[in-house]
Amino acid sequence: MKVRAAEKDIKFDKRAAKYDDKFEGNLSQKAYRLVTESVALNSGDKILDMGCGTGTILYRLNSLCNIEGYGIDIAPKMIEQAKRKCPQMNIQYGDCSKTPFQSGMFDSLIACMAFHHFYDQEAFAKEAGRILKTGGKLYLADPCFPNLIRKLINTVVKWTNLIGRFSTEQEIILIFKPYGFEIKEKRKDSMFQILIFEKGNE
């Protein structure tokens, strides 16, 4: 999907230095915890956080297990923070729907509080299918809103020409299905849900 010139993205760069300590960072802590508790870890796993922000999830996962961590994000200032937090990891600036990584490179992919920001969610799903190993896992965590609230937020986003959209659980599953992803597990708390996919053959 091509982004119209009038559309605009949420600018994280201006808030990057203090993101972790402000409202958005604090709100995201529950989602980070949900992901950290859900990811199956093995020493040496290649794990890519897509939309890695300030690198909090990679930092936490590495404190639990010696992983080979990678991150990618489209906000340069957020990348700077992530590199400071995870200096031993491969953190890159780039578009999550068109990454520089090799096909079948990763054991696990993570997209936490990021999927609703992607302007082309199908292109992201296709790219995730390309770079994830067969049998690998995708952990997708996003806010979980009641239908009425979700529709209201999406309407406001559309009216204000912001990039992004909050999708239902079933919509997300259908987006990923053509690229070899099968839903394996779902977890929810009061505000967030995580969908755990496994990559099979397309």
N, C-alpha and C positions, 0 to 999 in steps of 0.2 A: 504494500500500500504506500503510495507516494504521499508525503506530508505537504499539505497546502502551505503556501507562503504565509498565510495569515495565522497559521497555527503556531503555538509557542510552547516550549517545554518549561517545566518547573526548574528554576535556576538554583542548583545546589551549591555552586561554587562560592557564592557570597556567604553561605552559612557553614562552609566546610570546617573551618578552624574550630568552631564551637558546636558543631552538630551533635557530637556525642553527649554533651552536657545540657542541651536545650530540649524543648518539648518533643521535637520529632525523634531525636535520639532516644530519649527516655521512653517514648511511646513504643519504639521499635524493640525495646529490650525483651518484651514478652515473645515477640516473633523470633528474635535471636535465640532465646532460650529454647523455644519449641524446635527450632532447626537443630541446635546443638545436641539436644537430647534425642533427636530422631536419626541423625546421620550415622550409618554403620561405618566404623573406622577400622582400617588395617594399616599397620606401619608401612610407609612408602607409597600409599595411595596417591594418585594424581587427582586432586580435587580443584575444580574451577568454580569460583563464586562469580556469577554473572550479574553485574550491577553491584559490585562489591562495596561501594561506598567507601567508608573509612577503614575497612578491613577488619571490623570487629569479629565477624563470624570466623574468618580464617585464623585470626589470633586465638580465639577460644578453642577451635578444633585442634590447632597445633599444640595447645597446652594439654590436651587430652591424649594425643597420639602424634607421633612424628610423621606428619604428612608432607607430600610435595605439593605445596599450595600455589595456586594461580588465581589472579583476579583481573577483572576487566570492568571498566566503567567509562561512561562518556563525559564525566565531569572531572576536568584536570585537577582541580583543587582537592577534590575528594581522593583522587589517586595519590596526591602528595601525602595526605594524611595516612592512607593505607600503607604506603611505602615506609613511612616512619614507624608505623605500628608493627609491620611485618617485613623488616629489611631483607630477610633471607628468602623471601618469596618473589615469584615472577608476577608483578603487578603492572598492567598495561592500560594505556588509554585506548579506547576503541568502542565500536558499535557491537552490541551483543547479538545482533542479527547477522553480522558478517565479521567473524573473528579471524585472527591470523593462525589459529591452531590447526594441527594436523587432524585428519579424519580418524575417529576411533581412539583418540589420545587419552581420554579421561575415564577414570573409574567412577567418579561421581560429579554431578553438576548441582549447583545450588542457585536458586533465584529467590531471594528473600526481600520482601517489600519492594520488588522491582518490576514484576510482571505487569502490573497495572500502569506503569509508566511507559512501556514499550509502545511505539507508534504502530508497529507491525508485529502483532503477536504471533501470527502464523509464520512469518519469516524467522522469528526467534525459535519457534518450535522446530522448524526445518533445520536450522543451524545446530540446535541442541542434539537433534538426531544424528547429524553428521559427525560431531566431535566426541560423542559419548560411545564408549565401547559397548558391544553387544553384551547384555547382562548387567550393564552399569545402571546406576540409579540417578534419577533427577528428583530433587527435593524442591518443591515450589510452594513457598509460603506467602500468603497475602492476607489482607484484612477480610473478615467474613461478616458481611452486612446482611440484615434482613432484606428481602426483595424490594420492599418499598423504598427503603433508605438507599439501597444500591442504585435503583432507577433514578432517584432524585439527584444523587451525586453525579451520576453519568450525564444527566440532563444539564446540570450546572457546568460540568467540564466541557460539554459540547457548546453551550452558550458562550462560554468565556474563551473558546478556541484553544483550550489547553490540550496537549497531547496526552492520550491515555484513556483507559477504560477499565472499569471493574467488571470482571466476567463471573458468571455463576460457575459452580463446580462442574456441572455438566457441560457447559460451553468450553471450559478449559480442557476437559477430557477429550472432547470432540476435536479441538484444535490440535492436540498432540497425537491422536490416534493414527493419522495417515503417515506419520514419520516413525512408526514402529514402537510407540510408547503404550504400555499397558499399565493401568492403575493398579497398584498393589496394596496401598494402605492410605487411610485418611485419618487425620487427627485434628481436633479442634479444641480451642479453649473459648473463653467468653468473647474474644475479639478477633482471633486469627485462626486460619486453617492451614494445614500443610497437606499437600497431595504428594504422595510418593509414587513415582513412576519407575518402571523397569524398561530398559531398551531391549526390544527383541528384534526380529528381522522384519523389515518393511513389507 
